[in-house]
Amino acid sequence: MHLPAPGEVVAIDVFVGAEDGNGGGNPVPLVADARGMSAAAMQQVAAAHGHESAFVLPPDDSGCDLRLRFFVPQHEMEMCGHATVGTLWALRQWGRWNTDTARVETLSGIVDVRWDDAARRVWISQPGVQARPLDAQERRQVAEVLGLGPRGAAYAMTNASTSRAKTLVALPDLAMLHALRPDFAAMASLCAEIGSTGLYPYVIASAPGAAGGHAVAHARQFPKSSGYPEDAATGIAAAALWGHLAASGALPAAHGKPPALAVRQGESMGRPSEILVAPRWSETGALQGCWLSGKVAWARA
């Protein structure tokens, strides 16, 4: 793949499902050199392609290697996990990034990046999770919009965030997850009322050891107002899910440490995705958030 010209859009797929090779994952329209592009022009790219789009710019912070802006069809995003992973992977293929680590400036803050040469993967950092459980009235509202029926309000629901808040909804089985048919017309107002940027129902499918040492969860993401009804892979939601599960003890710890998590998403959309989330440790051994990674591929025509 040639190095794109300034303003040229290249398509990649991020968090491609491990079992499916190409064909899954979340599409990212990427502009590797967005110098000179206005915010309106960037949003037009996102609107034309219908997906979260990434734009590479020189950093304003001298301690960073590059700056990223992200747009969905309806507005700018402070942070996009899959677009960051995909952009750094693409820059690696083009020879624009050759070091073991990098620092990326975003509206959400600085993101640390490391290259896993053995797996040929990019890992990006997310901070520790902030979470609050929804109250009974909020749970009833979420259950109604998701079509869970009157018993749905009994399921555990938590607003969790490493970059922006997602509402985690714990469901009992995969059949229920895949059968969801939300009331999309009510999604934006519901999310605004409960302080969320999207609903993230999930099912814990297995404990560590069943998938190469990872625990496994399946999830779907219904965004508040991005311009499309469902997301095939949502890195920051997966990070928030891992942080919440690790903090609550729902992921059995090995030797006092939480395990990594593989989040399967996009299956109901026919775009199977897999997001890997692993604990991130400080030099003193303290848990300081997590790392996000997954497979990236050039989009097929």
C-alpha positions as CSV (number, residue, x, y, z in Angstrom):
1,M,0.0,0.0,0.0
2,H,1.5,3.3,-1.1
3,L,1.8,6.3,1.3
4,P,-1.4,8.3,0.7
5,A,-1.3,11.9,-0.6
6,P,-2.4,14.8,1.6
7,G,-6.2,14.6,2.1
8,E,-6.5,11.1,0.6
9,V,-8.8,8.7,2.3
10,V,-7.7,5.1,2.9
11,A,-10.0,2.4,4.3
12,I,-8.9,-0.1,7.0
13,D,-10.8,-2.6,9.2
14,V,-9.9,-2.7,12.9
15,F,-10.5,-5.4,15.5
16,V,-11.1,-7.9,12.8
17,G,-12.4,-11.1,14.3
18,A,-9.6,-13.6,15.0
19,E,-11.5,-16.6,13.6
20,D,-12.8,-14.8,10.5
21,G,-9.7,-13.2,8.9
22,N,-10.6,-10.3,6.8
23,G,-14.3,-9.3,6.5
24,G,-15.1,-8.3,10.0
25,G,-14.0,-5.5,12.3
26,N,-15.0,-1.8,12.4
27,P,-14.2,0.2,9.2
28,V,-12.1,3.3,9.6
29,P,-11.7,5.9,6.8
30,L,-8.3,7.3,7.5
31,V,-6.5,10.5,6.3
32,A,-2.8,10.1,7.0
33,D,-2.0,13.7,6.3
34,A,-4.9,16.0,7.2
35,R,-2.9,19.3,7.3
36,G,-5.0,22.0,5.7
37,M,-8.3,20.3,6.2
38,S,-11.0,22.2,8.1
39,A,-13.2,20.6,10.7
40,A,-16.1,20.8,8.3
41,A,-14.1,18.9,5.6
42,M,-13.2,16.2,8.1
43,Q,-16.8,15.8,9.1
44,Q,-17.8,15.6,5.5
45,V,-15.4,12.6,5.1
46,A,-17.1,10.8,8.0
47,A,-20.6,11.6,6.6
48,A,-19.7,10.4,3.1
49,H,-18.3,7.1,4.4
50,G,-20.8,6.6,7.3
51,H,-18.1,5.6,9.8
52,E,-15.9,7.0,12.5
53,S,-13.0,8.6,10.7
54,A,-9.4,9.5,11.8
55,F,-7.2,12.4,10.7
56,V,-3.5,12.6,11.4
57,L,-2.0,16.0,12.2
58,P,1.3,17.4,13.6
59,P,1.2,17.5,17.4
60,D,0.6,20.7,19.4
61,D,2.3,19.1,22.4
62,S,6.1,18.8,21.8
63,G,6.1,15.6,23.8
64,C,3.9,13.8,21.3
65,D,4.6,12.2,18.0
66,L,1.3,13.1,16.3
67,R,-2.1,14.4,16.9
68,L,-5.4,12.6,16.0
69,R,-8.8,14.0,15.4
70,F,-11.9,11.8,15.1
71,F,-15.3,12.5,13.4
72,V,-18.5,10.5,13.1
73,P,-21.1,11.6,10.6
74,Q,-22.8,14.0,13.1
75,H,-20.0,15.4,15.2
76,E,-16.3,15.3,16.4
77,M,-15.3,12.7,18.9
78,E,-12.7,13.3,21.7
79,M,-11.3,9.7,21.4
80,C,-11.8,6.6,19.3
81,G,-10.1,3.5,20.3
82,H,-10.4,1.4,17.1
83,A,-9.4,4.4,14.9
84,T,-6.3,5.0,17.1
85,V,-5.2,1.4,16.9
86,G,-5.8,1.3,13.2
87,T,-4.1,4.5,12.4
88,L,-0.9,3.6,14.2
89,W,-0.9,0.2,12.5
90,A,-1.3,1.8,9.1
91,L,1.5,4.4,9.9
92,R,3.7,1.4,10.8
93,Q,3.0,-0.2,7.4
94,W,3.9,3.0,5.6
95,G,7.2,3.4,7.5
96,R,5.9,6.6,9.2
97,W,6.4,5.1,12.7
98,N,9.3,2.8,13.5
99,T,10.0,3.1,17.2
100,D,8.8,0.7,19.9
101,T,6.6,3.3,21.5
102,A,4.8,6.5,20.6
103,R,2.7,9.2,22.2
104,V,-0.5,10.5,20.6
105,E,-2.3,13.7,21.3
106,T,-6.1,13.5,21.3
107,L,-8.9,15.8,22.7
108,S,-9.4,13.2,25.4
109,G,-5.7,13.4,26.5
110,I,-2.4,11.8,25.6
111,V,-2.5,8.1,24.6
112,D,0.6,5.9,25.0
113,V,1.2,3.4,22.2
114,R,3.5,0.4,22.0
115,W,4.3,-1.9,19.1
116,D,4.1,-5.7,19.7
117,D,6.5,-7.0,17.1
118,A,5.8,-10.7,17.8
119,A,2.1,-10.3,17.2
120,R,2.4,-7.4,14.7
121,R,-0.1,-5.5,16.7
122,V,-0.6,-2.0,18.2
123,W,-1.5,-1.6,21.8
124,I,-2.9,1.8,23.1
125,S,-3.4,2.9,26.6
126,Q,-6.6,3.8,28.4
127,P,-6.8,5.2,32.0
128,G,-8.5,3.6,35.0
129,V,-12.2,3.3,34.8
130,Q,-14.8,5.6,36.5
131,A,-18.1,3.9,37.2
132,R,-21.5,4.4,38.8
133,P,-24.4,2.0,39.0
134,L,-27.7,3.1,37.5
135,D,-30.6,3.6,39.8
136,A,-33.9,1.8,39.5
137,Q,-35.6,4.4,37.4
138,E,-32.6,4.6,35.0
139,R,-32.6,0.8,34.7
140,R,-36.3,0.7,33.8
141,Q,-35.7,3.3,31.1
142,V,-32.8,1.4,29.6
143,A,-34.7,-1.9,29.7
144,E,-37.6,-0.2,27.9
145,V,-35.4,1.2,25.1
146,L,-33.6,-2.2,24.7
147,G,-36.9,-4.1,24.7
148,L,-36.0,-6.2,27.6
149,G,-39.5,-6.3,29.1
150,P,-40.4,-5.6,32.8
151,R,-37.9,-8.0,34.2
152,G,-35.1,-6.2,32.4
153,A,-34.7,-3.6,35.0
154,A,-33.3,-6.2,37.4
155,Y,-30.2,-6.6,35.3
156,A,-27.0,-4.9,36.5
157,M,-26.4,-1.7,34.7
158,T,-23.4,0.6,35.1
159,N,-22.2,3.8,33.5
160,A,-18.5,3.2,33.0
161,S,-15.8,5.3,31.4
162,T,-12.1,5.4,30.5
163,S,-12.7,8.1,27.8
164,R,-16.4,8.7,27.6
165,A,-19.3,7.0,29.5
166,K,-20.9,3.8,28.1
167,T,-23.8,2.1,29.8
168,L,-22.9,-1.5,30.5
169,V,-25.9,-3.8,30.7
170,A,-25.2,-7.4,32.0
171,L,-27.4,-9.9,30.2
172,P,-27.7,-13.6,31.1
173,D,-27.2,-15.3,27.7
174,L,-26.1,-14.8,24.1
175,A,-29.6,-15.5,22.7
176,M,-31.0,-12.5,24.5
177,L,-28.0,-10.3,23.4
178,H,-28.4,-11.2,19.7
179,A,-32.2,-10.8,19.8
180,L,-32.1,-7.2,21.0
181,R,-34.1,-4.8,18.8
182,P,-33.7,-1.4,20.5
183,D,-36.0,1.6,20.1
184,F,-33.4,3.7,18.2
185,A,-35.7,6.7,18.0
186,A,-35.5,6.9,21.8
187,M,-31.7,6.3,22.1
188,A,-30.4,9.8,22.0
189,S,-32.8,11.2,24.6
190,L,-32.3,8.2,26.9
191,C,-28.5,8.5,26.8
192,A,-28.7,12.2,27.4
193,E,-30.9,11.7,30.4
194,I,-28.7,9.0,32.0
195,G,-25.3,10.7,31.1
196,S,-24.2,8.1,28.6
197,T,-22.8,8.1,25.0
198,G,-24.2,4.6,24.2
199,L,-25.6,1.4,25.5
200,Y,-23.3,-1.6,25.8
201,P,-25.2,-4.8,26.6
202,Y,-22.8,-7.8,27.2
203,V,-22.6,-11.4,28.2
204,I,-19.6,-13.0,30.0
205,A,-19.1,-16.2,28.0
206,S,-16.1,-17.9,29.6
207,A,-13.5,-17.5,32.4
208,P,-9.8,-17.2,31.6
209,G,-8.2,-20.2,29.9
210,A,-10.8,-20.8,27.3
211,A,-9.3,-18.3,24.7
212,G,-5.6,-18.3,25.0
213,G,-5.6,-17.2,28.6
214,H,-8.3,-14.5,28.0
215,A,-11.7,-14.3,29.6
216,V,-14.3,-13.9,26.8
217,A,-17.3,-11.5,26.6
218,H,-19.8,-10.8,23.8
219,A,-21.2,-7.3,23.4
220,R,-23.2,-4.9,21.2
221,Q,-22.9,-1.1,21.1
222,F,-25.8,1.2,20.3
223,P,-24.4,4.8,20.2
224,K,-26.2,7.8,21.4
225,S,-26.1,9.9,18.2
226,S,-23.2,9.0,15.9
227,G,-25.3,8.7,12.7
228,Y,-25.6,4.9,12.6
229,P,-27.6,2.6,14.9
230,E,-24.9,0.0,15.9
231,D,-21.1,-0.2,16.1
232,A,-19.2,-3.3,15.0
233,A,-16.3,-2.8,17.5
234,T,-16.0,-0.2,20.3
235,G,-12.6,0.0,21.9
236,I,-13.3,2.4,24.7
237,A,-16.5,0.5,25.6
238,A,-14.4,-2.7,25.8
239,A,-11.9,-0.9,28.0
240,A,-14.7,0.4,30.3
241,L,-16.2,-3.1,30.5
242,W,-12.8,-4.7,31.4
243,G,-12.2,-2.0,34.0
244,H,-15.6,-2.4,35.6
245,L,-15.4,-6.2,35.6
246,A,-11.9,-6.2,37.0
247,A,-12.8,-3.7,39.8
248,S,-16.0,-5.6,40.7
249,G,-14.2,-9.0,40.9
250,A,-16.3,-10.4,38.1
251,L,-13.1,-11.5,36.3
252,P,-11.5,-14.1,38.6
253,A,-8.0,-12.8,39.4
254,A,-5.0,-15.1,39.0
255,H,-2.3,-14.4,41.6
256,G,-4.1,-11.3,42.6
257,K,-4.0,-9.8,39.0
258,P,-7.0,-9.4,36.7
259,P,-6.8,-11.4,33.5
260,A,-7.0,-10.1,30.0
261,L,-10.3,-10.0,28.2
262,A,-11.3,-10.7,24.6
263,V,-14.5,-8.9,23.7
264,R,-16.4,-10.3,20.7
265,Q,-18.6,-7.7,19.0
266,G,-20.3,-7.1,15.6
267,E,-21.6,-10.6,15.3
268,S,-25.2,-9.5,15.0
269,M,-24.2,-7.2,12.2
270,G,-22.3,-9.8,10.2
271,R,-19.0,-8.0,11.0
272,P,-17.4,-10.2,13.7
273,S,-14.8,-8.3,15.7
274,E,-12.5,-9.1,18.6
275,I,-11.1,-6.5,20.9
276,L,-8.2,-7.5,23.3
277,V,-8.0,-5.7,26.6
278,A,-5.1,-6.3,29.0
279,P,-4.1,-4.8,32.4
280,R,-1.6,-2.0,32.3
281,W,0.9,-1.8,35.2
282,S,3.0,1.1,36.4
283,E,6.8,0.7,37.1
284,T,5.9,0.2,40.7
285,G,3.4,-2.6,39.9
286,A,0.3,-0.6,40.4
287,L,-2.7,-1.1,38.1
288,Q,-3.1,2.0,36.0
289,G,-5.8,1.2,33.5
290,C,-5.5,-1.1,30.5
291,W,-4.1,-1.7,27.0
292,L,-6.3,-2.1,23.9
293,S,-5.3,-4.1,20.8
294,G,-6.7,-6.1,18.0
295,K,-6.1,-7.2,14.4
296,V,-6.1,-4.6,11.6
297,A,-6.3,-5.2,7.9
298,W,-6.6,-3.1,4.7
299,A,-10.2,-3.0,3.8
300,R,-11.2,-5.2,0.9
301,A,-12.7,-3.5,-2.1
